[in-house]
């Protein structure tokens, strides 16, 4: 009985993993939300990153799970990350939305207004949700 239960558990986990990775592989069009920060972490930088992560993880849970949306933190002072600073023409903390189709970025937008909503959680959330939803609509 224990062996049978173990075998069923292994099969269930295996099939779940296959379904997850198959769904991830099938996603050709997606949006990547890059939060850029420096190597030095000021309290305001931590606050903005936490708020970006919070809005994305709570409001876009399904898009994250399906692979349609990714959230990545990029440290601008790290080796090799200068590419992003030059490409996106950024020098400070910001959130960039990148629309990727067939593995290539075709459009991007700097959400440089995130600092304007530093003390306005609701405004911050609405700003991010609106912009991310626009990009997700283009990824379908």
C-alpha positions in Angstrom: 0.0 0.0 0.0 2.8 2.4 0.9 4.6 1.6 -2.4 1.5 2.2 -4.3 0.9 5.6 -2.6 4.6 6.5 -3.3 4.3 5.6 -7.0 1.0 7.6 -7.3 2.6 10.6 -5.7 5.7 10.4 -8.0 3.4 10.2 -11.0 1.3 13.1 -9.9 4.3 15.3 -9.3 5.9 14.2 -12.6 2.8 15.0 -14.6 2.3 18.4 -12.8 5.9 19.3 -13.6 5.5 18.2 -17.3 2.3 20.3 -17.6 4.0 23.3 -16.0 7.1 23.2 -18.2 5.1 22.5 -21.3 2.9 25.6 -20.6 6.1 27.7 -20.0 7.7 26.5 -23.2 4.5 27.3 -25.2 4.7 30.9 -24.1 6.3 32.8 -27.1 4.9 36.2 -26.3 5.5 37.7 -22.8 6.1 40.8 -20.9 9.2 41.2 -18.7 9.1 43.8 -15.9 12.7 44.7 -15.1 13.2 46.6 -11.9 16.6 48.4 -12.1 18.5 49.4 -9.0 22.0 50.3 -8.1 24.4 48.3 -5.9 23.8 50.7 -3.0 20.3 50.1 -1.6 18.7 53.2 -0.2 15.5 53.0 1.9 13.6 54.6 -1.0 15.0 52.1 -3.5 14.0 49.2 -1.2 10.5 50.7 -0.9 10.0 51.1 -4.6 11.3 47.5 -5.3 9.0 46.1 -2.6 6.0 48.0 -4.0 6.7 46.9 -7.6 7.1 43.3 -6.5 4.0 43.5 -4.3 1.7 44.9 -7.1 3.0 42.4 -9.7 2.8 39.3 -7.4 -0.6 40.1 -6.1 -2.4 41.6 -9.1 -0.8 39.4 -11.8 -0.5 36.1 -10.1 -2.0 34.2 -13.1 0.1 35.9 -15.7 3.2 35.1 -13.6 2.2 31.5 -13.2 1.5 31.1 -16.9 4.8 32.7 -18.0 3.1 35.6 -19.7 4.7 38.0 -17.2 8.1 37.8 -15.6 9.6 40.1 -12.9 13.3 40.5 -12.7 15.5 42.7 -10.6 18.7 44.0 -12.3 21.5 45.5 -10.4 23.0 48.3 -12.6 26.5 48.2 -11.0 27.0 44.4 -11.7 29.3 43.2 -14.5 27.6 43.0 -17.8 24.6 45.0 -16.7 25.8 48.2 -18.4 24.2 46.9 -21.5 20.8 47.6 -20.0 21.8 51.1 -18.8 22.9 52.0 -22.3 20.1 50.3 -24.2 17.3 51.7 -22.0 19.1 54.9 -21.4 18.7 54.7 -17.6 20.8 55.7 -14.7 18.7 55.3 -11.7 16.0 53.0 -10.2 13.1 52.5 -12.6 10.8 49.8 -13.9 11.0 48.9 -17.6 8.3 46.9 -19.3 9.6 44.8 -22.2 7.3 43.1 -24.8 8.9 40.0 -26.1 7.5 38.2 -29.2 9.1 35.0 -30.5 12.0 35.5 -28.2 12.8 39.1 -29.4 12.0 42.4 -27.7 9.8 44.4 -30.0 8.7 47.2 -27.7 9.6 48.6 -24.3 8.5 51.4 -21.9 10.2 53.1 -19.0 7.8 53.5 -16.2 9.8 56.4 -14.9 6.8 57.9 -13.0 7.1 55.3 -10.2 8.9 57.8 -8.0 6.0 60.2 -8.3 3.8 57.7 -6.4 6.3 57.1 -3.6 3.8 58.0 -0.8 0.7 57.1 -2.8 0.2 53.4 -2.7 -3.1 53.4 -4.5 -1.8 55.6 -7.3 1.3 53.5 -7.6 -0.7 50.4 -7.9 -3.1 51.8 -10.4 -0.2 53.2 -12.5 1.6 49.8 -12.6 -1.6 47.8 -13.2 -2.7 50.0 -16.1 0.7 49.9 -17.9 1.3 46.2 -17.3 -2.2 45.4 -18.6 -1.6 47.4 -21.8 1.6 45.4 -22.4 -0.1 42.1 -21.5 -2.8 42.9 -24.1 -0.1 43.2 -26.7 1.4 39.9 -25.8 -1.7 37.9 -26.7 
